[in-house]
Amino acid sequence: MSDLIKHTVQPGETLFGIAKENGVSKEAMKAANPQILDINKILPGQIVFIPVEGTGTGGGESPATQPATNPPVASNTVMRGLDASEPLTNAAKCLKNHGFGFAMRYYSLRKRAKNLTLSEAQALVAAGLQLGVVFEETAKRSLDGRAAGINDAKSAHETAANVIGQPAGTPIYFAVDFDAKPAQLPSIKQYFGGVRDGLAEANGGSPRYKVGAYASGLVCSELLKNGLITFSWLTESTGFNGSKEFAKQKLFNLIQIFVPPDGQSVCGVVVDPNEMNPDPIKFPPGLFTI
């Protein structure tokens, strides 16, 4: 797994200019930044990743020949990852070779076509990727309150425990995929109260899984403050309520990186890039293998 330095593009910089300044080959720089659609065009303020000399991205053994191992993630290891709403089975090895360390996939009751399957999970783990999961029915499902939360939690538990074999003690993130306003927080809190209780009911009174939220900074902050979640995954939309401050304070476990509206194509699949918190000891990402 390659070590990477995050760099904010300054006016006048080019991708290969940054590579040259840091003693990195063009090939290694390209491989470390699959999120960049046009390598000849980067913009001030954009995030790029610089591979550290000798860690595998630049020089030495090529990614294609590296063994697809799955060592435990060290508590101080920071990885780049991705999320996708389509199966990644056939792209697993390619994604690993592009420098991704984890993949976030879906559980859903209605939209089963986008769900993580056991065979896909096994392929991703065999390729050396860690897994994370998010439950999402619709973007504004959380406004349906407590009963919806209970129902969704039970569905998520069923998939996690009896289909995927997700390890106990790991989180399931539940999506609040819109720019929630303060007036909508009571309904969202009721939903997550339902999620908490639904996970407990599904496992005989004691929850098998922890609760996380994929949401704006405002929602993540309020849910954490009220003890309704223990994991937060900040959406890529920095314009959402509270998100800039939440990101600046680095209170997230995971953060989604902004890309064009339709995502980016890597290894033949459309993905959004993500990062772990730079302090994964204090803010563990909640990833797992099976």
N, C-alpha and C positions, 0 to 999 in steps of 0.2 A: 504494500500500500504506500503510495507516494505521499511525502509531506509537501504541503503547499503553503505559500505565503499569499495572503490576500492583499491586492494592491488597488487603490482607487486611481483611475486614469486621470491625468492632469492635461490641461490644454496643450495641444501640439504633440502629444505622445502617440506612438504607434505600437501595435502589439509586438512587432519584431524589434522595434527600438528598445522597448522594455526588456525583451529577451536578451538583447546584446549587452545592455547595461548591467544585467545580472548574470552574465556568463552562461546563458541557457541557449540551447540550440533552437532553431525555428520549429523543428519537428516536435521537440519536447513542449514548447510553448503552445503549439496548436493542440497537442494531445491533452494538455492540462486545462484547455478552455473549450470544451465541446459546445458550450452554451453560446459561443460567438458564431453567428451565422455567416458573416462576411469578415474574414480575418484581416482584410485591408481597410476596415472601417470600424473604429471604436470611438466612443464619445466621452468627453470629460464627465467625470462622476460615475462612469461605468466601473463595475468590479471585474477584475481579471485575476487569475491565479498564476503565481510564479512557482514552478517546481524547484525544490531544493536539490542542489547538486548531489548526485550519488544516491538518490532515494528510489530510482527505478523509472521515473518518467523521462529523464534525460540521459541518454547513453546507456551502455551496458546491455543487459539482456532485454530484448524487445518485449513489449507487453504480450504479444501473441504467443510467445514461448514460455511465459511465466506460468507456473503451476496454479491451477484454480483451487487454492487452498482456502480454508475458512477458519483462521486463527481467532481466538477470542479477542474482542475489542478491548484494548487496554483502557483503563479509566481516564487516562490523559490523552487519548488519541482523538484527534479532530478529523472528521471525514466530510467529504462532499457527497451529496446524494441527489435523488430525483424523486419526483412523484409522477404517476401516469395513470390515466383512466382506461388504458388498454393493456392486454396481456403482454408480458415481457419475456415469456418463455424462450422464444427464439433469439432474442436480443441479449440474453443474460451475459454471456461471455464477452460480447462486444462492449456492453456497457461497463463491465468491469475493466476491460482493457482501455477504456476511455477515461479511467480515473475515478469512476463512481464507486463509493463504498457501501451505499445503502439505497434501498428502493422502498418508497411508500406506496402502498396499494390499498384497494377499497374493499370494504364489506358494505353490502346494501341489500335491502329486502326487495325493493321493486326493480332496481336496475341491475339484475344479476349478471348481465353480459359483461359488466366492467369489474366484477368481483375477482379477488385473488382466489385462485384454485390451489389445491394441494400440489398438483404436478408443477404449476408455475412456481410456487414457493420452494419446492425441492430443487428446481432448476436454478433459481436465483441463489440459493444457499450453496449449491454445488459449484457455482461460478465464483463464489467468494463474497457475495453481497449479504449484508444484514437486511432485515425486514422491519417494516413498520406499517401500521394499518390505521385507516380512518374510516369511520362509518358516516355515510352521507346518503340521504334519500333525496331531498331537494335543498336548494340553497337556504331557504327560510323555514326549514322544518322545525327549527328550535322555537319558532313563534307559536307552535301548536301546544306548548305547555307540557305539564307533568305526564299526562297519559301517553303522549307521543314518546317522551323520554323513556318511560318504562318499557313500552313496546319495542323501541329501537335497541335498548340495552339488552333485552332478552334475545332479540334476533342476532345482535352482534356476539353475544356470549355463545349462542348455538354454533355460529360459524367458527368462532375462534377455538372453542373447546372441542367440538365434535367433527369439524371438517378440516381445519388447518392444523390443529394441535399446538396452538400458540401457548407458550409457557406461562404458567401462573405468575402473577406479580408484575407482568408487563402491561403497558397501557394500550387502550383503544382510544384513539382521538375521535371526537365527534365534531362534525363540521357545522360552523356558523359562517357560511360562505357569502356574506354580504356586509355592507357597511351599517352595522346596527347602531341605532340612535339610543341615547340614554333612556328615552321613554319605553323602549322595547326590552330593556334589561330585565324587568320583572318576569316576563314570559320566558325569557332565555334562562333565567335562574330556576324557574319552575321546571323547565325541560331537563336541566342538568341535575336537579334534585331527583327527578324521575329516573334519569340514567343511573345515578348512584344507587337508588333503591332497586331498580330493575336488575342491575348486575348482582346485587345481593340476593334477591329473590331467585334468580336463575341458578344460583349456586348453593341453595339451601340455607340462605340467611347470611352468608359471609362471602363477599365478592371475590371472585378468582382474579379479576383484572382491575387495574387502576384506570381512572378516568382522565382523559386529556381533551383539550379543545383545539381545533383548527379554527382560528378566528382572528379578529382585529385586536389591536392593543387594548382598546376599551373593554371588550368582552373578556379577553384573557385576564386582564387586571381585576375585574369585578368577580370573576369566577374563582380566581386564586384567593382573593381577599375573603370570600365567603366560604372557603374550604370545599368548594364543589368540584374542583379539579386539582390534580397534582402535576400535570404536564401541560405545557402550552406550545402550540405550533403556530407561529405568526404568519399570516397570509402575506403574499407578495405585494399587496396593494398598500403602498405607503401613505396614500391619501385617506385611508380609512381612519375613523375616530381612534385616537390614542396610539396609532401604530408607530409613528415616528419616535415618540417618546419611549415606548416599550422597547423598540429596537435599539435606541440609543443607550438605554439603561441595561441592555443585554439580559432581560429577564426571561427570555424564551428558552425552551429546550431545543426547538428546531425553528428555522426561519426559511421561508420560501423566497427565492430570489426573483426579482422582476425580469420578465422576458416579454416579447411581443404578445399581443392578446391571444393568439392561437398557439402559444407555446413554441417549442423548437424541435426540430427533427434530429435525433441522434440514433444511429444504428437502425434506422428505418421506423422508429416509433416517435411519437410526439410526447415530450416530457417537459416538466418544469424543474429547474435546478433548485437544490436546497442545501443548507449548511446546518451543522450542529452548533450549539453554543460554544464559544471559544473556551469556556470553563466546563467541560463535560463532567467533571467530578461533582460540582455543585448543581449543575443542570444536566443530568443524564438524558440522552435522547429517547430512551425507551425502546431501543431496537432489540431484535431477537433473531435467533435461528431455530430451526426445527430439526 
